[in-house]
């Protein structure tokens, strides 16, 4: 009997296992926002111009402890024991926590009294020398602030990223150049761990922390690269930090070649590190926890070259947990700058949504690294490759052998080293067409030919020079070539150009791509082929293993340029609020390139260019020397942002109250009335008047003449047409739009205020006229 029953018993058990598996819910990370004040705002409304709250006061510490205890109590009384793991408690600028649990348990939380928002973690990604000169810093702000020995002194920039390489010379402390500033407003900590000693916080690096609860929950971390310490195994965080605040004049040497000297935008600013992204994974919960801690520590500027790469699925873009966190960072007096994204060149691709954070687009500079290949018949072809020439610097020709196949550059270089080859050439495959090649330092002579036309020239030359036998195999190699010097920079050509990868506007309200009356990106900065610090481990870029510097591109690289410039402005104008700094950066930017023409942008096709617009470059290319003395600024405070949210069409005030705990008592007449340094109208019917309020931050009275270039399909009138304004005085400008012709696409213009003391203030206009009345 036992022998007969055994198979059926086994089948029965197997079916039960399948049934149980089908019923099991897959866990995920959820971010939860709660009613109740966080520690930073406990005891009353706190605006960005009221100074920072002391996080070390007994009142703040006691309230923070109470907030954490309330999180634990809610979880214990709502969810089943063993069904969840709390990962982080957010207690400083937002009141909430993250929890790893099932969808059904998350729904139970959502229905609890006091719970405002439950949102699934979307994950977080990295948004991936010469630029101080390109932006005019050495003869501009640096001179005004005492040179690079003083530029950024007293300002702390926080970096939420992949960590930092503390041994890099860009972050070294020089005892011969001691810092003189008082950082009493900042209170960080150094969290030691693998490859990161407590002594790594050396005065230049003033704080370093890491956040890993989310990463450790959703993935099995690799102990060889996913270090539970602030150490940067990737290189991205070090790159970003050195662009903003790296020491001045650091020699850039790769593969024994000197490429020049690198300097951060604000080389005397201090660095606070908040590692939240790991080589294996990044989670939004770790990023939000890092932001919360950075605000608690007292950073002046928050740099976010990381973040969610997609809009939220089930929330307004302005009201997801991440953007609410950034709103409260601004409320706490912190200037927030974030990458616009790398999803260009198509429209509606920006991932920086909110008006309280400055979204940065990426551009080229006029520096290129031209490589060359000289064939035996004297033909010279252009290519890409940061490597030295073949022996003889072009005087000696070497056999040109063909391998028709596919391989990685790393494998090609390794093969060249192993076989002792003098160099290599990688050419475009005609079956796949032209491709985009980035200059990468090669340890051996090498060049990439990315264009099919030039690849065919090489193929034709090869066939003519070589002799084949009866079977078609090459019997005698006669083709010869030499690789030229590819490491010497050329400074010429049109610049800046909006990079192809840089995300474009218009801004969006939700995942359905409904456009918002907010200009994004806000500003343009260099983000293409930027030299900066790197981590020799280079966990995600094997080609750069062993290197201490890297030439990288991305809006990640553009973002710290603006963060460093903001630090310079903050040093020069210490009482300015974040909105004043943001407007100064925007209104003084230029929309013209070095040819005196409108900035161009790269399109989908390789080598295609077209006239760009505010949806590509925001206010224009950042101009640091003008931004420290803009003449006029446009102040905006926390209450204005709440009024903006309350004016958005189709959004229930209860939703806004749930997210911010603020009542809609003072809605704007229209979202475009928010006092931004731009005007965006996504559906203009008939006519509308919007207002902008300016404040004179100059030392003298000044008279401004108001002029306008109206967008196509509209007439625009300004009231008043001119005004005089005293120091610290305010002036309201009414901008009246009338539709003259409906348009199918956005059109662009600008308001220009020309001051008697040579200040020029630009306000870009982006309008979609839909009907005239």
Secondary structure, DSSP 8 states (H G I E B T S, - for coil): -HHHHHHHHHHHHHHHHHHHHHH----EEEEEEESS--GGGTTS---GGG----TTSHHHHHHHHHHHHHHHHHHHHHS-TTS-EEEEEE-SSS-EEEEEE-HHHHHHHHTSTTEEEEEE----EE----HHHHTT-TTTHHHHTTSTTTTTTT-EEEEEES-B-TTSGGG---GGG------TT----B--BTTB-GGG--SSEEEEEE--HHHHHHS---TTT--SSSB-SSSHHHHHHHHHH--TTEEEEETTEEEEEE--TTTTSEEEEEE-B-SS-B-HHHHHHHHHHHHHHT-SEEEESEE-SS--SSS-GGGSHHHHHHHHHHHTT-EEEEE--S-TTSSS------TTSEEEEEE--SEE--EEEEETTS-EEEEB-B----TTTTSS-EE-----S---HHHHHHHHHHHT-SEEEEE--TTT--------B-SSEEEEE--HHHHHHHHHHHHHH-EE-TTS-EEE---EEEE----S-EE-S---EE-TTS-----BSSTT--B-SS-SS-EEEE-SSEEEE--TT-TT-GGGTT-SEEEE-SHHHHHHHHHHHHHHHHHHSTT--HHHHHHHHHHT-B-B-TTSSB-EEE-SSTT-EEE--HHHHTT-B--HHHHTT-SEE----HHHHHHHHHHSTT--HHHHHHHH----SS--SSGGGS--SEEEEEEEESEEEEEEEEEE-SSS-EEEEEEEE--TTEEEEEESSEEEE-TT-EEEEEEEEEESS--SS-EEEEEEEEETTS-EEEEEEEEEEEE--
